[in-house]
Amino acid sequence: MSKDYVILVDENDQEIGIMEKQEAHEKALLHRAFSVMIFNNKGELLLQQRAFEKYHSGGLWTNTCCSHPKPGETIEEAAHRRLMEEMGFDCDLKVHQSFIYKAPFDNGLTEHEFDYVLIGEYNQDPDFNTHEVHAFKWISFNDLNQELVDSPEQFTVWFKMILQNYKPV
């Protein structure tokens, strides 16, 4: 099994090196990442429930897909690759905003990411990868906001941060 590497960056997103993904998460080092948010023509957001066997945040609801670009890969290339790998489709994407966050997990790993948020539109249900995704749903912002109030523990930490900073198009 080959190792995955992440791109280490400074707080201005300037590349400073690469590191094996597990080690970067163990050392809580800042690295480049992305989060994709796909909307349909009704304005609903496509959420995924992460597979329960994921190395952290398994079973939690989150944005459409997220990951890290590989060394030499742009944010856009990586987002298209992972959207296809996780959700089984691709569509036009554009970078909408970015932010830095740091979140420790109970398993000793820490996500410390310079996270790009990309948005796109798609109007069909995904054909998702069951190794990555347990379930999906389309949800309106009103219903999502109510679920966040009622059950915030059911959502990933970065998704909640995205929503706090999200400025609609």
N, C-alpha and C positions, 0 to 999 in steps of 0.2 A: 504494500500500500504506500503510495507516494505521499510525502508531506505537503501540506498547504503552507504557503508563505504569504505574509501580509507586508504592505508597504508602510514603513515607519515614517512619520512626518512630524514637523514642528507645528506650533500653533498657528502658523500662516500657511499650512498645507504644503510646505516645502519638503520634498523627499529627503530623508536623512539615512535611509538604509532599508534592508529587508530583514525579516526574522520569521522563523517558523511560527505559525499561528498560535499553537498551544503555548509556546514560550512567551510570546507577546502578551497573551491573556494572563499568564501566570505572573508576569512582571508588571502588568498594568501599563504597558507602554502605548503612547498615542499612535494610532495607525489609521489609515484611510479606509473608509467604509461607505456604503450607500444603502438607502432605503427607498423602495419603489412604492408609490401609491397610485393605483389604477382606479379610475372612476368610469362609470357607465354614463350613457346619455341622460339618465334620470338624476345624475349627481350623486349616486350611491358609491360608496367606497368598497372595494373588494378586500376583505380581510382573510387572512389564513390563520388557522389554529396550528401552531407548530407541532410537528410529530413529537410524541411523548418521549422518544429515545434520544432527542437532541441533547448535546452536551451541556446546555443550560436553557432555561426558560421553556422546557418541553411542556406541551399542552396549553400554553398561553396563546391568547389571540394577539395578533399583531398586524402591521401593514402587509401589503400584498406580497412583497418579498424583500429580502435584505441579505447582504453579504459583504465581501471584501474584494476589491480588484486584485488580480494577480500581478506580480511584477511585470512591467511592460505593457499592461492593459489599462486603457482609459476607463474612467467611471462609466461612460456610456456603453462601451463594449462589455464591461463586466455586468452592468445592469441588464442588458439584452440577453447575455449568456445565462445569468441566473434566473431571469424571468422564464425563460424557456425550460431550464433544468428543474425549477421548482413548480411552476404553474402550468407548463405545457403550451404556452403561447408567447407571442412577441407582438409589440405594437410600437408606435412612435413614442419616444420618451424625451423629456427635456428636464434639465436641471432647474429646480425651482428655488432652492435655498440650501444652506448648509449650517451646521452647528457642531460644537464639540460637547461631548458628554462623557462622564465616567460613572460606571455602575458596578460595584462589587456584587458577586453572587455567593450563595451559601457553599458552593463547591470549591471555593478558593480562587476562582478565576475572576478577572475584572475586565469588563469592556471599557476601553478608553479610546473613543473613536472621534475622528473628524468625519462626520457623517453628511453625505450629500443626499438631499431628498429630490427624487425624480418623480415626475408625474406623467401620466398617460391616460388614454381612453381606450376601452375595450368593451364590447357589448355582448359577449358570450360567457358562458360558464367555463372555468378552466378545466383542463384535463391534468390534474396535479399529480406530482410524484409522491407516492405514499411513504417513501423513506424520509421525505422532507416535511410533508404537510399531512396533518390528520384530517382536516376539514376546511371548508371555506364558507363565506357568506357575504352577500352584498348588504350594505347597511347605510341608512341615511345618517347625516350628521346629528339630527335630533335624537334618533334612537341610540346612536353610538354615545353621545354625551350622557344619555340616561343610564346606559350600561356602565359607563365609567364612574358615575356617581354611585350606582347600586353595587357594583362588583369590581372595584379598581384592581384587585389582586388577580383578576382573570386576564390582565393585559401585560405585555412586556413593558419594561421600564423605558426603553428607547421610544416605543410607540407613544407612550404618554407624553414624553418630552417633545416628540415631533408635533403632537397635537397642541401642546402649550404654545409652541412657536409658529404653528402653521398659519400662513397668510393665504387665504384662497386666491385663486387666479382671477 
